[in-house]
């Protein structure tokens, strides 16, 4: 009988972002953080170069953040913003974000993470064209090698084949297609084949994070076809 551990022998926690058979017995278990460093349960001290996943950018164990969270949780730990309800902190945060936006009179929809935001953005793009009386514009066009989260829409528009495989169809949401990253002619051909009248939005046609340039200058099809 084999003594090799199986996935079912591992902990109850499974990561949606890991191939569990590959990480079994090799997981780094973090127990605390100090500033830019993390400490594992087996005694290692690691530099947190990614700041968690970019969401701990002021460092770990920050006293002011802990004090602010403690004070807020004593006052109101959470409350939803469904229907007529709102809470004062959500309103304050939305106004602050709106003030940072380059858009005139922006509105803010708060979500619990990037995958939620992608789902909302794709649905808004499709909803926009329905409201404009152009019901055929339903296709979300995205780039090869792009990552957009793990919800149904994010998985579908991802340019990562291994994220889309195994569900019985090419995409969980069928009205999606992918184009090369740096081939303007291929992008134009894809738009022509699909029909610009059928495309709701092409992701990546706006400036993106980490200082990368917007593709408008290189990909005129992004701005001229409607």
C-alpha positions as CSV (number, residue, x, y, z in Angstrom):
1,X,0.0,0.0,0.0
2,X,1.3,3.4,-0.9
3,X,2.3,5.8,1.9
4,X,2.4,8.8,-0.4
5,X,0.0,11.5,1.0
6,X,-3.0,12.3,-1.1
7,X,-4.9,15.6,-1.3
8,X,-7.6,14.1,0.9
9,X,-5.0,13.6,3.6
10,X,-4.2,17.3,3.7
11,X,-5.9,20.1,5.7
12,X,-9.5,21.1,5.3
13,X,-8.5,24.4,3.7
14,X,-8.2,24.3,-0.1
15,X,-6.9,27.2,-2.1
16,X,-8.8,28.2,-5.2
17,X,-5.5,29.5,-6.5
18,X,-3.3,26.4,-6.1
19,X,-2.9,22.9,-7.6
20,X,-3.4,21.2,-4.3
21,X,-1.5,17.9,-5.2
22,X,1.5,20.1,-6.0
23,X,1.5,22.1,-2.8
24,X,0.6,19.4,-0.4
25,X,3.2,19.2,2.4
26,X,5.0,22.3,1.0
27,X,2.6,25.1,2.0
28,X,4.1,28.2,3.7
29,X,1.9,28.9,6.7
30,X,2.1,32.5,7.9
31,X,1.3,33.2,11.5
32,X,2.3,36.9,11.9
33,X,3.7,39.9,10.2
34,X,5.9,42.8,11.2
35,X,6.2,45.7,8.8
36,X,7.5,44.3,5.5
37,X,8.3,40.8,7.0
38,X,6.3,37.7,7.6
39,X,6.9,34.9,10.0
40,X,5.9,31.3,9.3
41,X,4.8,28.6,11.7
42,X,8.1,26.8,11.1
43,X,10.2,29.7,12.2
44,X,11.2,31.4,9.0
45,X,11.3,35.2,8.5
46,X,10.3,36.2,4.9
47,X,10.3,39.5,3.1
48,X,6.8,40.2,1.9
49,X,7.7,41.6,-1.5
50,X,4.1,41.4,-2.8
51,X,2.5,43.1,0.2
52,X,0.1,40.2,0.7
53,X,-1.5,40.4,-2.8
54,X,-1.0,44.1,-3.0
55,X,-3.5,44.8,-0.2
56,X,-1.1,45.2,2.7
57,X,0.9,48.1,1.3
58,X,1.4,49.9,4.5
59,X,3.0,46.9,6.1
60,X,1.8,44.3,8.7
61,X,1.0,44.9,12.4
62,X,0.6,48.7,11.9
63,X,-0.6,50.1,15.3
64,X,-2.6,52.9,13.8
65,X,-4.5,50.6,11.5
66,X,-5.2,48.1,14.4
67,X,-6.4,50.9,16.6
68,X,-8.7,52.3,13.9
69,X,-10.1,48.9,13.2
70,X,-10.7,48.2,16.9
71,X,-12.5,51.5,17.4
72,X,-14.7,51.0,14.3
73,X,-15.6,47.5,15.3
74,X,-16.7,48.7,18.8
75,X,-18.9,51.2,17.0
76,X,-20.2,49.1,14.1
77,X,-18.3,46.1,12.9
78,X,-20.3,45.7,9.6
79,X,-23.6,46.5,7.9
80,X,-24.9,45.9,4.4
81,X,-25.8,48.5,1.8
82,X,-28.7,46.6,0.2
83,X,-31.9,48.4,-0.8
84,X,-32.5,51.5,1.3
85,X,-29.7,50.8,3.7
86,X,-26.2,52.4,3.8
87,X,-23.6,53.0,6.5
88,X,-21.6,56.1,7.2
89,X,-18.2,54.5,6.5
90,X,-19.3,53.2,3.0
91,X,-20.6,56.7,2.2
92,X,-17.4,58.3,3.3
93,X,-15.2,55.9,1.4
94,X,-17.2,56.3,-1.8
95,X,-16.9,60.1,-1.6
96,X,-13.2,59.8,-1.1
97,X,-12.8,57.5,-4.0
98,X,-14.9,59.7,-6.2
99,X,-12.7,62.6,-5.3
100,X,-9.7,60.7,-6.6
101,X,-11.3,59.8,-9.9
102,X,-10.5,61.6,-13.2
103,X,-14.2,61.0,-14.2
104,X,-16.7,63.9,-13.9
105,X,-19.4,63.1,-11.3
106,X,-18.3,59.5,-10.8
107,X,-20.4,56.9,-9.0
108,X,-18.8,54.1,-6.9
109,X,-20.0,50.5,-6.5
110,X,-18.1,48.8,-3.6
111,X,-17.2,45.1,-4.0
112,X,-15.5,42.5,-1.8
113,X,-12.7,41.8,-4.3
114,X,-11.3,42.0,-7.8
115,X,-13.3,39.1,-9.1
116,X,-16.5,40.8,-8.0
117,X,-15.4,44.0,-9.6
118,X,-14.8,42.3,-12.9
119,X,-18.2,40.7,-12.9
120,X,-19.9,44.0,-12.2
121,X,-17.9,45.8,-14.9
122,X,-18.7,43.2,-17.5
123,X,-22.4,43.2,-16.6
124,X,-22.5,47.0,-16.7
125,X,-20.9,47.0,-20.2
126,X,-23.6,44.7,-21.5
127,X,-26.3,46.6,-19.6
128,X,-25.2,49.9,-21.1
129,X,-25.7,48.7,-24.7
130,X,-29.1,47.2,-23.8
131,X,-30.1,50.6,-22.5
132,X,-28.7,52.2,-25.7
133,X,-30.9,50.1,-27.9
134,X,-28.0,48.0,-29.3
135,X,-28.9,44.5,-27.9
136,X,-26.4,42.6,-30.1
137,X,-23.4,44.1,-28.3
138,X,-22.8,41.4,-25.7
139,X,-19.2,40.0,-26.4
140,X,-16.5,40.9,-24.0
141,X,-13.1,40.9,-25.8
142,X,-10.0,40.4,-23.7
143,X,-6.3,39.8,-24.1
144,X,-4.4,36.5,-24.2
145,X,-2.4,35.8,-21.0
146,X,-4.6,38.3,-19.1
147,X,-5.9,37.4,-15.6
148,X,-9.3,38.8,-14.4
149,X,-10.1,36.7,-11.3
150,X,-11.9,33.5,-10.7
151,X,-15.7,34.3,-10.8
152,X,-17.5,33.1,-13.9
153,X,-16.9,36.2,-15.9
154,X,-13.3,36.6,-14.8
155,X,-12.6,33.0,-15.6
156,X,-14.3,33.4,-19.0
157,X,-12.4,36.5,-20.2
158,X,-9.1,35.3,-18.8
159,X,-6.4,34.8,-21.4
160,X,-5.2,31.8,-19.5
161,X,-6.3,28.5,-21.1
162,X,-5.7,26.4,-18.0
163,X,-8.1,28.6,-16.0
164,X,-10.9,28.1,-18.6
165,X,-10.4,24.4,-19.3
166,X,-12.4,21.6,-17.7
167,X,-15.9,23.1,-17.6
168,X,-17.3,21.6,-20.8
169,X,-17.2,24.7,-23.0
170,X,-14.5,27.2,-24.1
171,X,-15.8,29.8,-21.6
172,X,-18.3,29.6,-18.7
173,X,-19.8,32.8,-20.2
174,X,-20.1,32.1,-23.9
175,X,-20.1,35.7,-25.2
176,X,-16.3,36.2,-24.7
177,X,-13.3,36.1,-27.0
178,X,-9.5,36.7,-26.7
179,X,-7.0,38.6,-28.9
180,X,-3.2,38.7,-28.9
181,X,-1.4,41.2,-26.7
182,X,0.8,43.0,-29.2
183,X,-0.7,42.3,-32.6
184,X,-2.9,45.2,-33.8
185,X,-3.7,43.5,-37.1
186,X,-4.9,40.3,-35.4
187,X,-7.1,42.4,-33.1
188,X,-8.6,44.2,-36.1
189,X,-9.3,40.9,-37.8
190,X,-11.0,39.5,-34.7
191,X,-13.2,42.6,-34.4
192,X,-14.1,42.3,-38.1
193,X,-14.9,38.6,-37.7
194,X,-17.0,39.0,-34.6
195,X,-18.5,42.2,-35.9
196,X,-18.0,45.5,-34.0
197,X,-21.8,45.7,-33.6
198,X,-21.6,42.6,-31.4
199,X,-18.8,43.7,-29.0
200,X,-19.7,45.3,-25.7
201,X,-16.2,46.2,-24.6
202,X,-12.6,45.3,-25.1
203,X,-10.8,45.0,-21.8
204,X,-7.4,46.7,-21.7
205,X,-8.4,49.7,-23.8
206,X,-7.9,51.9,-20.8
207,X,-4.7,52.6,-18.7
208,X,-3.9,49.7,-16.4
209,X,-2.0,49.4,-13.2
210,X,1.8,49.4,-12.6
211,X,2.4,52.2,-15.1
212,X,1.8,50.3,-18.3
213,X,0.6,52.6,-21.1
214,X,-2.9,52.5,-22.5
215,X,-3.0,50.7,-25.9
216,X,-5.0,53.3,-27.8
217,X,-2.0,54.7,-29.7
218,X,-0.9,51.2,-30.7
219,X,-4.4,49.7,-31.3
220,X,-6.6,52.2,-33.1
221,X,-9.3,49.5,-33.4
222,X,-9.9,50.0,-29.7
223,X,-11.0,53.6,-30.2
224,X,-12.4,53.8,-33.7
225,X,-14.8,50.8,-33.9
226,X,-18.2,51.0,-32.2
